């Protein structure tokens, strides 16, 4: 699911993905063609983590899973139907409500 781009840069984008399989559930937010820095992820109005885009790079991501895997954070919150926001400082730069189905 693609979040609405509020950055003013038409090339920037934020994609979200929720997958369920035999091993569990994974949720990922990926930023592409954005400025380097730290972006805050909010789901349902609650801060869930930071997405770091390193200097010289223009993308970054954050992953959650249940059960938790070594390289992910624990997915212990609802995603479907929730407002997903990515902030740079106090400014919302990407936003959208995740589909319920």
N, C-alpha and C positions, 0 to 999 in steps of 0.2 A: 504494500500500500504506500503510495507516494504522498508525503506531507506537503501542504501548501507552502510555497516559497515566499517569505516575507522579507527577503534580504535586499531586493532591488537588483540582484545579479541573476539574470535569467538562466545562467549556466549552472548555478548552484542547485543541489537537490538533496533531499533526505528521503531515504527509502526505509520502510519497516517491513518486517517479515515475521510471521508466527507460524511455526510448523509443529505438528503433532505426529509422532510415529510410535512404533513399539517400544522405543527406548525412553520416551518422555516428550516434553514440550520444550521448544526453543523459541526465543524472541530476540530479534536483532534490529538495531537501528544503525544505518550506515549513512554517513555524510560524504558528499562528493563535490569537488570543485568549490571548496570553501577556504577561507583564510585560515592560516595556522592559529592555534590557540586552544583554549579549553571551553567546551560547550557543555551546558548542563541539560540533562534529560529529565523531564517531568512526565509522569504518567498519572492521570487522574488528579493532578494538582500536587502530587508528592514527588520530591526529588528522588530519583532512582540511581543516579550516577553521573559520571562525567565522560565525555567523549573528547579525547585529546587528539588534535591534529598537529603533527610535528612540523617545524619549520622545514621548508623545502618539499613538503608533501601537501596534497590538497584534499586528502580524504582521511576518514577515521571511522571507527565503529565501536559499538558496545554490544555485548551478548549476554543473555540470561538463559538459564536452563533449569528444568526440574525433571529428574534429579540434577543437582549441580555437578558440572564437569570442572576439571582442573582449571581451564582457561576462561570460565564464565562466572558471572554472579548468579546467585540463586533467584530463580523466577518464583517469587512468593506473593505475586500481586496479579490482579485481573488486567488484561489488555483489551479484550473485546469490548467495544462500546465506550472506551475511555478516551479522554482528550490527551493526545500526545503532543508535547511541546519540547522544542529544542531552543535553549536560550544562549546567547552570547552576552555575558555579563547579566544585566537585568532586562535585556531586549529579547523578545521572542522572535526568532529568525525562521523557524519552521513550525507549523501547527496543523493538526487535523484530528478528527475523531476516528479511531480505528473501527473498521466495520465489525458488526456483530456476528456475521457469518462468513 
